Amino acid sequence: MRKGPTNLITDVAGILVGNAEDHRLKSGVTAVLCDPPATAAVQVLGGAPGTRETDLLAPHNTVQTVDAIVLSGGSAFGLDAASGVQAALREMGRGFPVGPHRIPIVPAAILFDLMNGGEKNWGQFSPYRDLGYAAARAQAGAFTTGSAGAGTGALTATLKGGLGSASTILANGITVGALVAVNALGSATIGETRHFWAAPFELDGEFGGLGMPSPWPQDAAQPRLKFREAAAAAANTTIAVIATDAALSKAEAKRLAIAAHDGFSRALWPSHTPLDGDLVFALSTGASGKKLLLEDFIDLSAAAAATMARAIARGVHDAAAAAGDLKPAWSALPDN
């Protein structure tokens, strides 16, 4: 396995990504656009999710493909972002045909970043619909990671979180890519060190190349949690997209989303808690034209987990320090 050309989810043919953010707000939106529409599924394993249009992704329901996936800050207010993305797609003539109308299908998930030091007094209406529209219009093959889009104001237990992405090309030519906004209750780094839990999966020093700590910290297994700090009990959730150019059914996409959650467990300690809204959307563009045998699907699932773990570490690694931050950026930590 090797990284894709840009090491971003957009290495998967048919996927584009756009970010929009407001650094005064310390929040933002990331839109994942699928052209043509992609087969989609979702798996929610956190205890506090915030979502839109996820029921239609069940394998037994009618709509087979989606036009976009939205990841947003803003807690429940951020669900407005999907309306902005939907408006942009409608202008583009995109959407599910119903008679003379086209209805863009845009599932979404949000993370809690209301208490991160940003200015949230936005008045009568939240800014997320406009941010969603701007994110969709910014769609491109290359995009910023770290303190951008939905990761702009993200925090973990110990450090700033952020928007991360990674890609893998398997030996059979199939590409898998991950995109994640890391705002976890737990920590992406081991103990008080700069070393990432995801280190065993790192490729080419993509998040510092530090490997595992030696000696191993005696307190590494002790969870570091946001809720042990004042006013942070709800400020969590890691939301992600896993995408592939393999041709998958909705049921297979569901299995891929489940497998990608293993990347959360490999990169965050702890993950999937009652105070996280952890979820993974899965997308199959089918651009490769390849349907997979069982053994190939197992390889794809393993790659999905590893790629997701790498994306999580990259999101924290790439975060940038800014005025008013409540947590330090990884880059500001002393060598240890």
VOKE-54536 format. One record per residue (C-alpha): residue number from 1; x, y, z. Coordinates in steps of 0.5 Angstrom, whole numbers, plus 500, padded with zeros to 3 digits. Layout:
N
<node><zanu>NUM</zanu><c1>X</c1><c2>Y</c2><c3>Z</c3></node>
...
END
This chain:
336
<node><zanu>1</zanu><c1>500</c1><c2>500</c2><c3>500</c3></node>
<node><zanu>2</zanu><c1>502</c1><c2>507</c2><c3>499</c3></node>
<node><zanu>3</zanu><c1>500</c1><c2>514</c2><c3>499</c3></node>
<node><zanu>4</zanu><c1>496</c1><c2>517</c2><c3>494</c3></node>
<node><zanu>5</zanu><c1>499</c1><c2>523</c2><c3>490</c3></node>
<node><zanu>6</zanu><c1>496</c1><c2>529</c2><c3>494</c3></node>
<node><zanu>7</zanu><c1>495</c1><c2>524</c2><c3>501</c3></node>
<node><zanu>8</zanu><c1>488</c1><c2>527</c2><c3>501</c3></node>
<node><zanu>9</zanu><c1>481</c1><c2>524</c2><c3>500</c3></node>
<node><zanu>10</zanu><c1>480</c1><c2>527</c2><c3>493</c3></node>
<node><zanu>11</zanu><c1>485</c1><c2>522</c2><c3>491</c3></node>
<node><zanu>12</zanu><c1>479</c1><c2>518</c2><c3>490</c3></node>
<node><zanu>13</zanu><c1>476</c1><c2>520</c2><c3>483</c3></node>
<node><zanu>14</zanu><c1>469</c1><c2>523</c2><c3>483</c3></node>
<node><zanu>15</zanu><c1>471</c1><c2>527</c2><c3>490</c3></node>
<node><zanu>16</zanu><c1>472</c1><c2>534</c2><c3>491</c3></node>
<node><zanu>17</zanu><c1>472</c1><c2>538</c2><c3>498</c3></node>
<node><zanu>18</zanu><c1>471</c1><c2>545</c2><c3>500</c3></node>
<node><zanu>19</zanu><c1>472</c1><c2>549</c2><c3>506</c3></node>
<node><zanu>20</zanu><c1>469</c1><c2>555</c2><c3>509</c3></node>
<node><zanu>21</zanu><c1>471</c1><c2>558</c2><c3>516</c3></node>
<node><zanu>22</zanu><c1>470</c1><c2>564</c2><c3>520</c3></node>
<node><zanu>23</zanu><c1>476</c1><c2>565</c2><c3>525</c3></node>
<node><zanu>24</zanu><c1>473</c1><c2>570</c2><c3>529</c3></node>
<node><zanu>25</zanu><c1>467</c1><c2>565</c2><c3>530</c3></node>
<node><zanu>26</zanu><c1>473</c1><c2>559</c2><c3>531</c3></node>
<node><zanu>27</zanu><c1>468</c1><c2>555</c2><c3>527</c3></node>
<node><zanu>28</zanu><c1>467</c1><c2>553</c2><c3>520</c3></node>
<node><zanu>29</zanu><c1>464</c1><c2>548</c2><c3>515</c3></node>
<node><zanu>30</zanu><c1>467</c1><c2>542</c2><c3>510</c3></node>
<node><zanu>31</zanu><c1>463</c1><c2>540</c2><c3>504</c3></node>
<node><zanu>32</zanu><c1>465</c1><c2>533</c2><c3>500</c3></node>
<node><zanu>33</zanu><c1>462</c1><c2>533</c2><c3>494</c3></node>
<node><zanu>34</zanu><c1>461</c1><c2>527</c2><c3>489</c3></node>
<node><zanu>35</zanu><c1>460</c1><c2>528</c2><c3>482</c3></node>
<node><zanu>36</zanu><c1>457</c1><c2>523</c2><c3>480</c3></node>
<node><zanu>37</zanu><c1>453</c1><c2>522</c2><c3>486</c3></node>
<node><zanu>38</zanu><c1>456</c1><c2>516</c2><c3>490</c3></node>
<node><zanu>39</zanu><c1>453</c1><c2>510</c2><c3>494</c3></node>
<node><zanu>40</zanu><c1>453</c1><c2>512</c2><c3>501</c3></node>
<node><zanu>41</zanu><c1>452</c1><c2>509</c2><c3>508</c3></node>
<node><zanu>42</zanu><c1>453</c1><c2>511</c2><c3>515</c3></node>
<node><zanu>43</zanu><c1>455</c1><c2>508</c2><c3>522</c3></node>
<node><zanu>44</zanu><c1>454</c1><c2>512</c2><c3>528</c3></node>
<node><zanu>45</zanu><c1>458</c1><c2>509</c2><c3>534</c3></node>
<node><zanu>46</zanu><c1>458</c1><c2>515</c2><c3>539</c3></node>
<node><zanu>47</zanu><c1>453</c1><c2>517</c2><c3>544</c3></node>
<node><zanu>48</zanu><c1>452</c1><c2>524</c2><c3>542</c3></node>
<node><zanu>49</zanu><c1>451</c1><c2>525</c2><c3>535</c3></node>
<node><zanu>50</zanu><c1>448</c1><c2>531</c2><c3>531</c3></node>
<node><zanu>51</zanu><c1>446</c1><c2>529</c2><c3>524</c3></node>
<node><zanu>52</zanu><c1>441</c1><c2>530</c2><c3>518</c3></node>
<node><zanu>53</zanu><c1>439</c1><c2>526</c2><c3>513</c3></node>
<node><zanu>54</zanu><c1>442</c1><c2>519</c2><c3>515</c3></node>
<node><zanu>55</zanu><c1>436</c1><c2>515</c2><c3>516</c3></node>
<node><zanu>56</zanu><c1>436</c1><c2>515</c2><c3>508</c3></node>
<node><zanu>57</zanu><c1>443</c1><c2>512</c2><c3>508</c3></node>
<node><zanu>58</zanu><c1>440</c1><c2>505</c2><c3>511</c3></node>
<node><zanu>59</zanu><c1>441</c1><c2>499</c2><c3>506</c3></node>
<node><zanu>60</zanu><c1>434</c1><c2>498</c2><c3>505</c3></node>
<node><zanu>61</zanu><c1>432</c1><c2>505</c2><c3>504</c3></node>
<node><zanu>62</zanu><c1>430</c1><c2>508</c2><c3>497</c3></node>
<node><zanu>63</zanu><c1>435</c1><c2>513</c2><c3>495</c3></node>
<node><zanu>64</zanu><c1>442</c1><c2>510</c2><c3>493</c3></node>
<node><zanu>65</zanu><c1>446</c1><c2>516</c2><c3>492</c3></node>
<node><zanu>66</zanu><c1>448</c1><c2>522</c2><c3>495</c3></node>
<node><zanu>67</zanu><c1>451</c1><c2>529</c2><c3>492</c3></node>
<node><zanu>68</zanu><c1>455</c1><c2>531</c2><c3>498</c3></node>
<node><zanu>69</zanu><c1>456</c1><c2>530</c2><c3>505</c3></node>
<node><zanu>70</zanu><c1>457</c1><c2>536</c2><c3>510</c3></node>
<node><zanu>71</zanu><c1>461</c1><c2>536</c2><c3>516</c3></node>
<node><zanu>72</zanu><c1>460</c1><c2>542</c2><c3>520</c3></node>
<node><zanu>73</zanu><c1>462</c1><c2>546</c2><c3>527</c3></node>
<node><zanu>74</zanu><c1>457</c1><c2>549</c2><c3>531</c3></node>
<node><zanu>75</zanu><c1>453</c1><c2>544</c2><c3>534</c3></node>
<node><zanu>76</zanu><c1>446</c1><c2>543</c2><c3>532</c3></node>
<node><zanu>77</zanu><c1>446</c1><c2>550</c2><c3>529</c3></node>
<node><zanu>78</zanu><c1>451</c1><c2>547</c2><c3>524</c3></node>
<node><zanu>79</zanu><c1>446</c1><c2>543</c2><c3>521</c3></node>
<node><zanu>80</zanu><c1>444</c1><c2>549</c2><c3>517</c3></node>
<node><zanu>81</zanu><c1>450</c1><c2>548</c2><c3>513</c3></node>
<node><zanu>82</zanu><c1>447</c1><c2>543</c2><c3>509</c3></node>
<node><zanu>83</zanu><c1>442</c1><c2>548</c2><c3>507</c3></node>
<node><zanu>84</zanu><c1>447</c1><c2>552</c2><c3>504</c3></node>
<node><zanu>85</zanu><c1>451</c1><c2>546</c2><c3>500</c3></node>
<node><zanu>86</zanu><c1>444</c1><c2>544</c2><c3>498</c3></node>
<node><zanu>87</zanu><c1>443</c1><c2>551</c2><c3>495</c3></node>
<node><zanu>88</zanu><c1>449</c1><c2>551</c2><c3>491</c3></node>
<node><zanu>89</zanu><c1>448</c1><c2>544</c2><c3>488</c3></node>
<node><zanu>90</zanu><c1>441</c1><c2>546</c2><c3>486</c3></node>
<node><zanu>91</zanu><c1>444</c1><c2>552</c2><c3>482</c3></node>
<node><zanu>92</zanu><c1>449</c1><c2>547</c2><c3>479</c3></node>
<node><zanu>93</zanu><c1>443</c1><c2>543</c2><c3>477</c3></node>
<node><zanu>94</zanu><c1>445</c1><c2>537</c2><c3>481</c3></node>
<node><zanu>95</zanu><c1>440</c1><c2>533</c2><c3>485</c3></node>
<node><zanu>96</zanu><c1>435</c1><c2>527</c2><c3>486</c3></node>
<node><zanu>97</zanu><c1>430</c1><c2>528</c2><c3>480</c3></node>
<node><zanu>98</zanu><c1>423</c1><c2>528</c2><c3>482</c3></node>
<node><zanu>99</zanu><c1>418</c1><c2>530</c2><c3>476</c3></node>
<node><zanu>100</zanu><c1>421</c1><c2>537</c2><c3>474</c3></node>
<node><zanu>101</zanu><c1>425</c1><c2>538</c2><c3>480</c3></node>
<node><zanu>102</zanu><c1>432</c1><c2>536</c2><c3>483</c3></node>
<node><zanu>103</zanu><c1>433</c1><c2>535</c2><c3>490</c3></node>
<node><zanu>104</zanu><c1>440</c1><c2>535</c2><c3>492</c3></node>
<node><zanu>105</zanu><c1>441</c1><c2>529</c2><c3>497</c3></node>
<node><zanu>106</zanu><c1>446</c1><c2>532</c2><c3>503</c3></node>
<node><zanu>107</zanu><c1>447</c1><c2>528</c2><c3>509</c3></node>
<node><zanu>108</zanu><c1>451</c1><c2>532</c2><c3>515</c3></node>
<node><zanu>109</zanu><c1>454</c1><c2>531</c2><c3>521</c3></node>
<node><zanu>110</zanu><c1>456</c1><c2>536</c2><c3>527</c3></node>
<node><zanu>111</zanu><c1>461</c1><c2>537</c2><c3>532</c3></node>
<node><zanu>112</zanu><c1>461</c1><c2>541</c2><c3>538</c3></node>
<node><zanu>113</zanu><c1>465</c1><c2>547</c2><c3>538</c3></node>
<node><zanu>114</zanu><c1>461</c1><c2>553</c2><c3>542</c3></node>
<node><zanu>115</zanu><c1>465</c1><c2>553</c2><c3>548</c3></node>
<node><zanu>116</zanu><c1>472</c1><c2>554</c2><c3>544</c3></node>
<node><zanu>117</zanu><c1>474</c1><c2>561</c2><c3>545</c3></node>
<node><zanu>118</zanu><c1>470</c1><c2>564</c2><c3>539</c3></node>
<node><zanu>119</zanu><c1>465</c1><c2>569</c2><c3>538</c3></node>
<node><zanu>120</zanu><c1>458</c1><c2>566</c2><c3>538</c3></node>
<node><zanu>121</zanu><c1>454</c1><c2>572</c2><c3>539</c3></node>
<node><zanu>122</zanu><c1>451</c1><c2>572</c2><c3>531</c3></node>
<node><zanu>123</zanu><c1>444</c1><c2>575</c2><c3>532</c3></node>
<node><zanu>124</zanu><c1>438</c1><c2>572</c2><c3>530</c3></node>
<node><zanu>125</zanu><c1>441</c1><c2>567</c2><c3>525</c3></node>
<node><zanu>126</zanu><c1>447</c1><c2>563</c2><c3>525</c3></node>
<node><zanu>127</zanu><c1>452</c1><c2>563</c2><c3>520</c3></node>
<node><zanu>128</zanu><c1>452</c1><c2>556</c2><c3>518</c3></node>
<node><zanu>129</zanu><c1>448</c1><c2>556</c2><c3>512</c3></node>
<node><zanu>130</zanu><c1>452</c1><c2>561</c2><c3>509</c3></node>
<node><zanu>131</zanu><c1>459</c1><c2>558</c2><c3>511</c3></node>
<node><zanu>132</zanu><c1>456</c1><c2>551</c2><c3>507</c3></node>
<node><zanu>133</zanu><c1>454</c1><c2>555</c2><c3>501</c3></node>
<node><zanu>134</zanu><c1>461</c1><c2>558</c2><c3>501</c3></node>
<node><zanu>135</zanu><c1>464</c1><c2>551</c2><c3>502</c3></node>
<node><zanu>136</zanu><c1>461</c1><c2>548</c2><c3>496</c3></node>
<node><zanu>137</zanu><c1>463</c1><c2>553</c2><c3>492</c3></node>
<node><zanu>138</zanu><c1>470</c1><c2>552</c2><c3>494</c3></node>
<node><zanu>139</zanu><c1>470</c1><c2>545</c2><c3>492</c3></node>
<node><zanu>140</zanu><c1>477</c1><c2>543</c2><c3>489</c3></node>
<node><zanu>141</zanu><c1>482</c1><c2>537</c2><c3>489</c3></node>
<node><zanu>142</zanu><c1>486</c1><c2>540</c2><c3>494</c3></node>
<node><zanu>143</zanu><c1>484</c1><c2>543</c2><c3>500</c3></node>
<node><zanu>144</zanu><c1>487</c1><c2>546</c2><c3>507</c3></node>
<node><zanu>145</zanu><c1>488</c1><c2>541</c2><c3>513</c3></node>
<node><zanu>146</zanu><c1>489</c1><c2>543</c2><c3>520</c3></node>
<node><zanu>147</zanu><c1>485</c1><c2>549</c2><c3>523</c3></node>
<node><zanu>148</zanu><c1>480</c1><c2>550</c2><c3>517</c3></node>
<node><zanu>149</zanu><c1>473</c1><c2>548</c2><c3>515</c3></node>
<node><zanu>150</zanu><c1>470</c1><c2>544</c2><c3>520</c3></node>
<node><zanu>151</zanu><c1>476</c1><c2>543</c2><c3>524</c3></node>
<node><zanu>152</zanu><c1>477</c1><c2>550</c2><c3>525</c3></node>
<node><zanu>153</zanu><c1>475</c1><c2>551</c2><c3>532</c3></node>
<node><zanu>154</zanu><c1>476</c1><c2>543</c2><c3>534</c3></node>
<node><zanu>155</zanu><c1>479</c1><c2>541</c2><c3>540</c3></node>
<node><zanu>156</zanu><c1>481</c1><c2>535</c2><c3>544</c3></node>
<node><zanu>157</zanu><c1>483</c1><c2>533</c2><c3>551</c3></node>
<node><zanu>158</zanu><c1>490</c1><c2>536</c2><c3>551</c3></node>
<node><zanu>159</zanu><c1>491</c1><c2>539</c2><c3>544</c3></node>
<node><zanu>160</zanu><c1>488</c1><c2>543</c2><c3>538</c3></node>
<node><zanu>161</zanu><c1>484</c1><c2>538</c2><c3>534</c3></node>
<node><zanu>162</zanu><c1>483</c1><c2>540</c2><c3>526</c3></node>
<node><zanu>163</zanu><c1>481</c1><c2>537</c2><c3>520</c3></node>
<node><zanu>164</zanu><c1>485</c1><c2>531</c2><c3>517</c3></node>
<node><zanu>165</zanu><c1>485</c1><c2>527</c2><c3>511</c3></node>
<node><zanu>166</zanu><c1>490</c1><c2>522</c2><c3>508</c3></node>
<node><zanu>167</zanu><c1>489</c1><c2>517</c2><c3>502</c3></node>
<node><zanu>168</zanu><c1>492</c1><c2>510</c2><c3>501</c3></node>
<node><zanu>169</zanu><c1>493</c1><c2>506</c2><c3>494</c3></node>
<node><zanu>170</zanu><c1>492</c1><c2>498</c2><c3>495</c3></node>
<node><zanu>171</zanu><c1>496</c1><c2>493</c2><c3>491</c3></node>
<node><zanu>172</zanu><c1>490</c1><c2>492</c2><c3>487</c3></node>
<node><zanu>173</zanu><c1>490</c1><c2>499</c2><c3>485</c3></node>
<node><zanu>174</zanu><c1>484</c1><c2>501</c2><c3>489</c3></node>
<node><zanu>175</zanu><c1>484</c1><c2>508</c2><c3>492</c3></node>
<node><zanu>176</zanu><c1>481</c1><c2>509</c2><c3>499</c3></node>
<node><zanu>177</zanu><c1>481</c1><c2>516</c2><c3>502</c3></node>
<node><zanu>178</zanu><c1>479</c1><c2>519</c2><c3>509</c3></node>
<node><zanu>179</zanu><c1>477</c1><c2>526</c2><c3>511</c3></node>
<node><zanu>180</zanu><c1>476</c1><c2>527</c2><c3>519</c3></node>
<node><zanu>181</zanu><c1>474</c1><c2>533</c2><c3>523</c3></node>
<node><zanu>182</zanu><c1>477</c1><c2>531</c2><c3>530</c3></node>
<node><zanu>183</zanu><c1>474</c1><c2>534</c2><c3>536</c3></node>
<node><zanu>184</zanu><c1>475</c1><c2>528</c2><c3>541</c3></node>
<node><zanu>185</zanu><c1>473</c1><c2>528</c2><c3>548</c3></node>
<node><zanu>186</zanu><c1>480</c1><c2>524</c2><c3>548</c3></node>
<node><zanu>187</zanu><c1>487</c1><c2>525</c2><c3>546</c3></node>
<node><zanu>188</zanu><c1>490</c1><c2>523</c2><c3>540</c3></node>
<node><zanu>189</zanu><c1>497</c1><c2>523</c2><c3>543</c3></node>
<node><zanu>190</zanu><c1>500</c1><c2>518</c2><c3>548</c3></node>
<node><zanu>191</zanu><c1>501</c1><c2>521</c2><c3>555</c3></node>
<node><zanu>192</zanu><c1>504</c1><c2>528</c2><c3>555</c3></node>
<node><zanu>193</zanu><c1>508</c1><c2>526</c2><c3>549</c3></node>
<node><zanu>194</zanu><c1>508</c1><c2>529</c2><c3>542</c3></node>
<node><zanu>195</zanu><c1>507</c1><c2>522</c2><c3>540</c3></node>
<node><zanu>196</zanu><c1>501</c1><c2>520</c2><c3>536</c3></node>
<node><zanu>197</zanu><c1>497</c1><c2>513</c2><c3>538</c3></node>
<node><zanu>198</zanu><c1>497</c1><c2>513</c2><c3>530</c3></node>
<node><zanu>199</zanu><c1>504</c1><c2>512</c2><c3>529</c3></node>
<node><zanu>200</zanu><c1>504</c1><c2>505</c2><c3>527</c3></node>
<node><zanu>201</zanu><c1>500</c1><c2>507</c2><c3>521</c3></node>
<node><zanu>202</zanu><c1>504</c1><c2>513</c2><c3>519</c3></node>
<node><zanu>203</zanu><c1>507</c1><c2>513</c2><c3>512</c3></node>
<node><zanu>204</zanu><c1>513</c1><c2>518</c2><c3>510</c3></node>
<node><zanu>205</zanu><c1>513</c1><c2>522</c2><c3>516</c3></node>
<node><zanu>206</zanu><c1>506</c1><c2>525</c2><c3>515</c3></node>
<node><zanu>207</zanu><c1>505</c1><c2>527</c2><c3>522</c3></node>
<node><zanu>208</zanu><c1>512</c1><c2>528</c2><c3>525</c3></node>
<node><zanu>209</zanu><c1>515</c1><c2>521</c2><c3>524</c3></node>
<node><zanu>210</zanu><c1>516</c1><c2>520</c2><c3>531</c3></node>
<node><zanu>211</zanu><c1>514</c1><c2>513</c2><c3>532</c3></node>
<node><zanu>212</zanu><c1>512</c1><c2>511</c2><c3>539</c3></node>
<node><zanu>213</zanu><c1>515</c1><c2>513</c2><c3>545</c3></node>
<node><zanu>214</zanu><c1>521</c1><c2>510</c2><c3>548</c3></node>
<node><zanu>215</zanu><c1>521</c1><c2>509</c2><c3>554</c3></node>
<node><zanu>216</zanu><c1>513</c1><c2>508</c2><c3>554</c3></node>
<node><zanu>217</zanu><c1>510</c1><c2>513</c2><c3>559</c3></node>
<node><zanu>218</zanu><c1>507</c1><c2>509</c2><c3>565</c3></node>
<node><zanu>219</zanu><c1>501</c1><c2>514</c2><c3>565</c3></node>
<node><zanu>220</zanu><c1>500</c1><c2>512</c2><c3>557</c3></node>
<node><zanu>221</zanu><c1>493</c1><c2>508</c2><c3>559</c3></node>
<node><zanu>222</zanu><c1>490</c1><c2>513</c2><c3>563</c3></node>
<node><zanu>223</zanu><c1>485</c1><c2>517</c2><c3>559</c3></node>
<node><zanu>224</zanu><c1>485</c1><c2>524</c2><c3>559</c3></node>
<node><zanu>225</zanu><c1>478</c1><c2>527</c2><c3>558</c3></node>
<node><zanu>226</zanu><c1>475</c1><c2>534</c2><c3>556</c3></node>
<node><zanu>227</zanu><c1>469</c1><c2>533</c2><c3>561</c3></node>
<node><zanu>228</zanu><c1>474</c1><c2>533</c2><c3>567</c3></node>
<node><zanu>229</zanu><c1>475</c1><c2>540</c2><c3>565</c3></node>
<node><zanu>230</zanu><c1>470</c1><c2>546</c2><c3>567</c3></node>
<node><zanu>231</zanu><c1>465</c1><c2>547</c2><c3>562</c3></node>
<node><zanu>232</zanu><c1>467</c1><c2>542</c2><c3>557</c3></node>
<node><zanu>233</zanu><c1>462</c1><c2>536</c2><c3>558</c3></node>
<node><zanu>234</zanu><c1>459</c1><c2>537</c2><c3>551</c3></node>
<node><zanu>235</zanu><c1>465</c1><c2>539</c2><c3>547</c3></node>
<node><zanu>236</zanu><c1>466</c1><c2>533</c2><c3>543</c3></node>
<node><zanu>237</zanu><c1>465</c1><c2>529</c2><c3>537</c3></node>
<node><zanu>238</zanu><c1>470</c1><c2>526</c2><c3>531</c3></node>
<node><zanu>239</zanu><c1>466</c1><c2>526</c2><c3>525</c3></node>
<node><zanu>240</zanu><c1>469</c1><c2>523</c2><c3>518</c3></node>
<node><zanu>241</zanu><c1>468</c1><c2>521</c2><c3>511</c3></node>
<node><zanu>242</zanu><c1>471</c1><c2>514</c2><c3>508</c3></node>
<node><zanu>243</zanu><c1>471</c1><c2>514</c2><c3>501</c3></node>
<node><zanu>244</zanu><c1>473</c1><c2>509</c2><c3>495</c3></node>
<node><zanu>245</zanu><c1>473</c1><c2>508</c2><c3>488</c3></node>
<node><zanu>246</zanu><c1>471</c1><c2>501</c2><c3>489</c3></node>
<node><zanu>247</zanu><c1>464</c1><c2>499</c2><c3>486</c3></node>
<node><zanu>248</zanu><c1>460</c1><c2>498</c2><c3>493</c3></node>
<node><zanu>249</zanu><c1>453</c1><c2>497</c2><c3>494</c3></node>
<node><zanu>250</zanu><c1>450</c1><c2>501</c2><c3>500</c3></node>
<node><zanu>251</zanu><c1>451</c1><c2>494</c2><c3>504</c3></node>
<node><zanu>252</zanu><c1>458</c1><c2>494</c2><c3>503</c3></node>
<node><zanu>253</zanu><c1>459</c1><c2>501</c2><c3>504</c3></node>
<node><zanu>254</zanu><c1>456</c1><c2>500</c2><c3>511</c3></node>
<node><zanu>255</zanu><c1>461</c1><c2>495</c2><c3>512</c3></node>
<node><zanu>256</zanu><c1>466</c1><c2>500</c2><c3>510</c3></node>
<node><zanu>257</zanu><c1>464</c1><c2>505</c2><c3>515</c3></node>
<node><zanu>258</zanu><c1>464</c1><c2>500</c2><c3>520</c3></node>
<node><zanu>259</zanu><c1>471</c1><c2>498</c2><c3>519</c3></node>
<node><zanu>260</zanu><c1>473</c1><c2>505</c2><c3>518</c3></node>
<node><zanu>261</zanu><c1>471</c1><c2>506</c2><c3>526</c3></node>
<node><zanu>262</zanu><c1>477</c1><c2>502</c2><c3>528</c3></node>
<node><zanu>263</zanu><c1>481</c1><c2>508</c2><c3>526</c3></node>
<node><zanu>264</zanu><c1>478</c1><c2>512</c2><c3>531</c3></node>
<node><zanu>265</zanu><c1>480</c1><c2>507</c2><c3>536</c3></node>
<node><zanu>266</zanu><c1>487</c1><c2>506</c2><c3>533</c3></node>
<node><zanu>267</zanu><c1>488</c1><c2>514</c2><c3>534</c3></node>
<node><zanu>268</zanu><c1>484</c1><c2>517</c2><c3>539</c3></node>
<node><zanu>269</zanu><c1>484</c1><c2>514</c2><c3>547</c3></node>
<node><zanu>270</zanu><c1>479</c1><c2>513</c2><c3>549</c3></node>
<node><zanu>271</zanu><c1>474</c1><c2>514</c2><c3>543</c3></node>
<node><zanu>272</zanu><c1>466</c1><c2>512</c2><c3>542</c3></node>
<node><zanu>273</zanu><c1>464</c1><c2>515</c2><c3>549</c3></node>
<node><zanu>274</zanu><c1>457</c1><c2>517</c2><c3>551</c3></node>
<node><zanu>275</zanu><c1>459</c1><c2>524</c2><c3>550</c3></node>
<node><zanu>276</zanu><c1>462</c1><c2>524</c2><c3>543</c3></node>
<node><zanu>277</zanu><c1>458</c1><c2>524</c2><c3>537</c3></node>
<node><zanu>278</zanu><c1>463</c1><c2>519</c2><c3>533</c3></node>
<node><zanu>279</zanu><c1>460</c1><c2>517</c2><c3>526</c3></node>
<node><zanu>280</zanu><c1>463</c1><c2>515</c2><c3>519</c3></node>
<node><zanu>281</zanu><c1>460</c1><c2>517</c2><c3>513</c3></node>
<node><zanu>282</zanu><c1>462</c1><c2>512</c2><c3>507</c3></node>
<node><zanu>283</zanu><c1>462</c1><c2>514</c2><c3>500</c3></node>
<node><zanu>284</zanu><c1>463</c1><c2>509</c2><c3>494</c3></node>
<node><zanu>285</zanu><c1>464</c1><c2>513</c2><c3>487</c3></node>
<node><zanu>286</zanu><c1>465</c1><c2>506</c2><c3>483</c3></node>
<node><zanu>287</zanu><c1>470</c1><c2>510</c2><c3>479</c3></node>
<node><zanu>288</zanu><c1>475</c1><c2>504</c2><c3>478</c3></node>
<node><zanu>289</zanu><c1>469</c1><c2>500</c2><c3>476</c3></node>
<node><zanu>290</zanu><c1>472</c1><c2>494</c2><c3>480</c3></node>
<node><zanu>291</zanu><c1>467</c1><c2>490</c2><c3>484</c3></node>
<node><zanu>292</zanu><c1>471</c1><c2>486</c2><c3>490</c3></node>
<node><zanu>293</zanu><c1>472</c1><c2>479</c2><c3>492</c3></node>
<node><zanu>294</zanu><c1>471</c1><c2>478</c2><c3>499</c3></node>
<node><zanu>295</zanu><c1>478</c1><c2>477</c2><c3>501</c3></node>
<node><zanu>296</zanu><c1>479</c1><c2>484</c2><c3>497</c3></node>
<node><zanu>297</zanu><c1>474</c1><c2>487</c2><c3>501</c3></node>
<node><zanu>298</zanu><c1>478</c1><c2>485</c2><c3>507</c3></node>
<node><zanu>299</zanu><c1>484</c1><c2>489</c2><c3>505</c3></node>
<node><zanu>300</zanu><c1>480</c1><c2>495</c2><c3>503</c3></node>
<node><zanu>301</zanu><c1>477</c1><c2>495</c2><c3>510</c3></node>
<node><zanu>302</zanu><c1>484</c1><c2>494</c2><c3>514</c3></node>
<node><zanu>303</zanu><c1>486</c1><c2>500</c2><c3>509</c3></node>
<node><zanu>304</zanu><c1>480</c1><c2>504</c2><c3>511</c3></node>
<node><zanu>305</zanu><c1>482</c1><c2>503</c2><c3>518</c3></node>
<node><zanu>306</zanu><c1>489</c1><c2>505</c2><c3>517</c3></node>
<node><zanu>307</zanu><c1>488</c1><c2>511</c2><c3>513</c3></node>
<node><zanu>308</zanu><c1>483</c1><c2>514</c2><c3>518</c3></node>
<node><zanu>309</zanu><c1>488</c1><c2>513</c2><c3>524</c3></node>
<node><zanu>310</zanu><c1>493</c1><c2>517</c2><c3>519</c3></node>
<node><zanu>311</zanu><c1>488</c1><c2>522</c2><c3>518</c3></node>
<node><zanu>312</zanu><c1>486</c1><c2>523</c2><c3>525</c3></node>
<node><zanu>313</zanu><c1>493</c1><c2>524</c2><c3>527</c3></node>
<node><zanu>314</zanu><c1>494</c1><c2>529</c2><c3>521</c3></node>
<node><zanu>315</zanu><c1>488</c1><c2>533</c2><c3>523</c3></node>
<node><zanu>316</zanu><c1>492</c1><c2>534</c2><c3>530</c3></node>
<node><zanu>317</zanu><c1>499</c1><c2>535</c2><c3>527</c3></node>
<node><zanu>318</zanu><c1>497</c1><c2>540</c2><c3>522</c3></node>
<node><zanu>319</zanu><c1>493</c1><c2>545</c2><c3>527</c3></node>
<node><zanu>320</zanu><c1>495</c1><c2>552</c2><c3>527</c3></node>
<node><zanu>321</zanu><c1>496</c1><c2>556</c2><c3>533</c3></node>
<node><zanu>322</zanu><c1>491</c1><c2>562</c2><c3>534</c3></node>
<node><zanu>323</zanu><c1>489</c1><c2>568</c2><c3>538</c3></node>
<node><zanu>324</zanu><c1>484</c1><c2>566</c2><c3>544</c3></node>
<node><zanu>325</zanu><c1>486</c1><c2>558</c2><c3>543</c3></node>
<node><zanu>326</zanu><c1>484</c1><c2>554</c2><c3>549</c3></node>
<node><zanu>327</zanu><c1>489</c1><c2>549</c2><c3>548</c3></node>
<node><zanu>328</zanu><c1>496</c1><c2>549</c2><c3>545</c3></node>
<node><zanu>329</zanu><c1>497</c1><c2>547</c2><c3>538</c3></node>
<node><zanu>330</zanu><c1>501</c1><c2>540</c2><c3>537</c3></node>
<node><zanu>331</zanu><c1>507</c1><c2>544</c2><c3>533</c3></node>
<node><zanu>332</zanu><c1>508</c1><c2>549</c2><c3>540</c3></node>
<node><zanu>333</zanu><c1>509</c1><c2>543</c2><c3>544</c3></node>
<node><zanu>334</zanu><c1>516</c1><c2>542</c2><c3>546</c3></node>
<node><zanu>335</zanu><c1>520</c1><c2>536</c2><c3>544</c3></node>
<node><zanu>336</zanu><c1>520</c1><c2>530</c2><c3>549</c3></node>
END
